[in-house]
Amino acid sequence: MEAKIAIQGIKGSFHHQVAQHYFGPSGDILECMSFDEVAKKLVRQEAAKGVMALENSIAGSIVPNYALIDRNNLHIIGEYYLDIHMNLMAIHGQKIEDLKEVHSHPIALLQCAVFFSQYPHIKLVESRDTAETARRIQEQKLTGIGAVASPIAAELYDLKILAAGIHTVQSNKTRFVILKSTNKEWPKEAINKASVKFELDDTPGSLATVLNVMNNCKLNLTKIQSMPVIETPFHYSFFVDVVFEKYKHYEKAKNILALMTTHFKVLGEYPKGKP
């Protein structure tokens, strides 16, 4: 039996698109309606791997997902950068002028606000998933209602694209991570990126010292995200991504940082994706 791949959303979603690119079109997809459900499927071993969006070039980091990965002891084994193309679609025979409402995920609608300002007669309605709206329009043969979703959703649910590429900022990329409940995926020679988490004592210059160690060990910091530690007010944990040419440089830094920081944790070691 083929291993299942958990995605947030349904077939036709951007997560589904990433799963197809990363694992191939024949992957056995397990649809989940929340990121939390994706994590639970992996923890319960109902799915072998998962796909989860982590940051967008326009909207920024999806901060709760960092906590989900950490809290559920999941491991990042890969990443994929997807060009996000937002498209307005409806059932065949409809025109933009016929639409009274357009439904989609709130982030998708936000990214297309300038386009819809040209059509004040259209009411924008938030839904939980881009592809789920596209599927519902087709299943119920809804007229007067459009969806903002990916090209794959239009193809999968046989909808007509009324306007393509309607997102305001054309350079719109989302970084997705590939997750697994264990971290033994790649040999050292294939690894050139790592995601780690740590906390620091409340001493002046402690973060600067950590960053200096990374620099001295020839690590290139590509991402740093702070999150408050709920149990300790005004205390923060740091989620950091680094890239490197040689695993031994990262290994040296990892050993030093484990001594310098508190609650040091490796979230993943993997080949870097192509932005």
C-alpha positions in Angstrom: 0.0 0.0 0.0 1.3 3.4 -1.0 2.3 5.8 1.8 -0.1 8.7 2.3 0.8 12.3 2.0 -1.1 14.7 4.3 -1.9 18.1 2.9 -3.8 21.1 4.2 -6.8 21.6 2.0 -8.3 19.4 -0.7 -7.2 18.3 -4.1 -6.7 21.3 -6.3 -5.3 23.4 -3.5 -1.8 24.9 -3.5 -0.7 22.2 -1.0 -1.9 19.6 -3.5 0.1 21.3 -6.2 3.3 21.1 -4.1 2.7 17.5 -3.3 2.4 16.7 -7.0 5.6 18.6 -7.8 7.6 17.1 -4.9 6.3 13.5 -4.8 4.9 13.0 -8.4 1.3 13.1 -9.6 0.5 9.5 -8.4 1.0 10.3 -4.7 -1.7 9.1 -2.3 -3.2 12.3 -0.9 -4.8 12.6 2.5 -6.9 15.8 2.6 -6.9 17.7 5.9 -8.9 20.9 6.6 -6.4 22.4 9.0 -2.7 22.5 9.7 -3.4 21.0 13.1 -5.0 18.0 11.4 -1.9 17.5 9.2 0.3 17.4 12.3 -2.1 14.9 14.0 -2.1 12.6 10.9 1.7 12.5 11.0 1.9 11.9 14.8 -0.7 9.1 14.6 1.2 7.7 11.6 -1.9 7.8 9.5 0.3 9.7 7.0 3.9 9.0 6.2 4.7 12.6 5.1 3.0 16.0 5.1 3.1 19.3 3.3 2.8 22.5 5.2 3.1 26.2 4.1 5.5 28.1 6.3 6.0 31.5 4.8 4.8 33.7 1.9 6.8 36.4 0.2 4.0 38.9 0.6 2.1 37.8 3.8 5.2 36.8 5.7 5.6 33.8 8.1 2.7 31.6 9.2 3.9 31.8 12.8 1.6 29.2 14.3 3.0 26.5 12.0 6.4 26.9 13.6 4.9 26.1 16.9 2.9 23.1 15.4 6.1 21.5 14.1 7.9 22.1 17.4 5.1 21.0 19.7 4.4 17.8 17.7 8.2 16.9 17.3 7.9 16.8 13.6 10.9 17.0 11.3 11.5 19.1 8.2 13.0 16.8 5.5 12.6 19.1 2.5 11.2 22.3 1.2 9.5 23.6 -2.0 9.0 27.1 -3.2 5.8 27.5 -5.3 4.9 30.5 -7.5 1.4 31.4 -6.4 -1.0 32.2 -9.3 -4.4 33.4 -8.2 -7.2 33.0 -10.8 -10.8 34.0 -10.9 -13.0 31.1 -12.0 -16.7 30.1 -12.3 -18.8 27.5 -14.1 -18.8 27.6 -17.8 -21.1 30.2 -19.4 -20.5 32.7 -16.7 -18.8 36.1 -17.2 -17.3 38.5 -14.6 -20.3 40.7 -14.9 -22.6 37.8 -13.9 -20.9 37.3 -10.6 -22.5 38.6 -7.4 -20.0 37.0 -5.0 -16.5 35.6 -5.0 -15.5 33.1 -2.3 -12.0 32.1 -1.3 -9.5 31.9 1.6 -9.1 35.3 3.3 -5.3 35.5 2.4 -6.1 34.8 -1.3 -8.8 37.6 -1.3 -6.4 40.0 0.4 -3.7 39.3 -2.3 -6.3 40.2 -5.0 -7.8 43.3 -3.5 -6.7 45.7 -6.2 -8.2 43.5 -8.9 -11.6 43.3 -7.2 -11.7 47.1 -6.6 -12.6 47.3 -10.3 -15.7 45.4 -9.6 -17.6 47.0 -6.7 -20.7 44.9 -7.5 -18.9 41.7 -6.4 -19.1 40.8 -2.7 -16.0 39.1 -1.4 -16.8 36.1 1.0 -14.1 34.4 3.1 -14.0 30.6 3.0 -11.7 28.0 4.6 -10.0 26.8 1.4 -9.5 27.9 -2.2 -10.0 24.6 -3.8 -13.0 23.6 -1.6 -14.9 26.6 -2.9 -14.1 25.7 -6.5 -15.3 22.1 -5.9 -18.5 23.4 -4.3 -19.3 25.7 -7.2 -19.0 22.8 -9.6 -20.8 20.2 -7.5 -23.8 22.5 -6.9 -23.6 24.2 -10.3 -23.7 27.6 -8.6 -24.2 30.6 -10.8 -23.4 34.2 -9.8 -20.6 32.9 -7.6 -16.9 32.7 -8.4 -13.8 31.3 -6.7 -10.2 32.5 -6.4 -8.0 29.5 -6.7 -5.1 27.8 -8.5 -5.0 26.7 -12.2 -5.0 23.1 -11.0 -8.3 23.7 -9.2 -9.9 25.0 -12.4 -8.7 22.0 -14.3 -9.7 19.5 -11.6 -13.2 20.9 -11.1 -13.9 21.9 -14.7 -14.3 25.6 -14.1 -13.6 28.4 -16.6 -10.9 30.9 -15.7 -12.4 34.3 -16.2 -9.2 36.2 -15.2 -5.7 34.8 -14.7 -2.9 36.1 -12.5 -5.1 38.5 -10.5 -2.8 38.8 -7.5 -1.6 42.4 -6.9 2.1 41.6 -6.5 3.1 39.3 -9.4 6.2 37.9 -7.6 4.3 35.8 -5.1 6.0 32.8 -3.7 5.2 30.5 -0.8 7.7 28.3 0.9 6.3 24.9 1.8 8.1 22.3 4.0 7.9 18.6 3.7 7.4 17.0 7.1 7.9 13.5 8.6 7.7 12.1 12.2 11.4 11.1 12.0 14.5 12.9 10.8 16.5 10.1 9.2 16.0 10.9 5.5 19.2 12.2 3.9 22.9 11.3 4.1 25.1 14.1 5.4 26.6 14.8 1.9 23.1 15.7 0.6 22.3 18.1 3.4 23.0 21.8 3.0 20.2 23.5 5.0 19.0 23.1 8.5 16.2 24.4 10.7 16.9 24.8 14.4 15.1 26.2 17.5 16.6 27.5 20.7 16.1 29.8 23.7 18.5 32.2 25.3 19.3 33.4 28.8 18.2 36.9 29.4 21.7 38.4 29.1 22.7 41.4 27.0 24.2 40.4 23.6 23.4 36.7 23.8 21.6 36.7 20.4 24.5 38.6 18.8 26.9 36.1 20.2 24.9 33.2 18.7 24.8 34.9 15.3 28.5 35.5 15.5 29.1 31.8 16.1 27.1 30.9 13.0 29.1 33.4 10.9 32.4 32.0 12.2 31.3 28.5 11.4 30.5 29.6 7.8 26.7 29.3 8.1 24.5 31.7 6.1 21.4 32.7 8.1 18.4 32.8 5.8 15.6 33.1 8.3 15.1 34.0 11.9 11.7 34.0 13.5 11.1 34.8 17.2 8.1 33.5 19.2 7.1 34.3 22.8 7.5 31.6 25.3 4.0 31.6 26.8 5.0 30.2 30.2 7.6 33.0 30.6 6.5 36.5 29.8 8.8 38.6 27.5 11.0 35.5 27.0 11.4 34.3 23.4 12.3 31.2 21.4 14.1 31.6 18.1 13.4 29.5 14.9 16.4 29.8 12.6 17.2 28.5 9.1 20.8 28.3 7.9 22.5 27.1 4.7 26.1 25.9 4.4 28.4 24.3 1.9 29.8 21.5 4.1 28.0 19.5 6.7 31.0 19.6 9.0 30.7 23.4 9.4 27.1 23.0 10.4 27.9 20.2 12.8 30.6 22.3 14.5 28.1 25.2 14.9 25.4 22.8 16.2 27.7 21.4 18.9 28.7 24.9 20.1 25.1 26.3 20.0 23.8 23.3 21.9 26.1 24.4 24.8 25.5 28.2 24.4 21.7 28.1 24.3 18.8 26.5 26.2 16.3 24.1 24.8 18.3 23.7 21.6 16.5 21.5 19.1 17.1 20.4 15.5 13.8 20.7 13.5 15.2 19.4 10.2 18.3 18.8 8.1 17.7 18.7 4.3 18.7 19.8 0.8 17.7 23.4 0.2 14.9 24.1 -2.3 15.1 26.4 -5.3 13.4 29.8 -4.5 
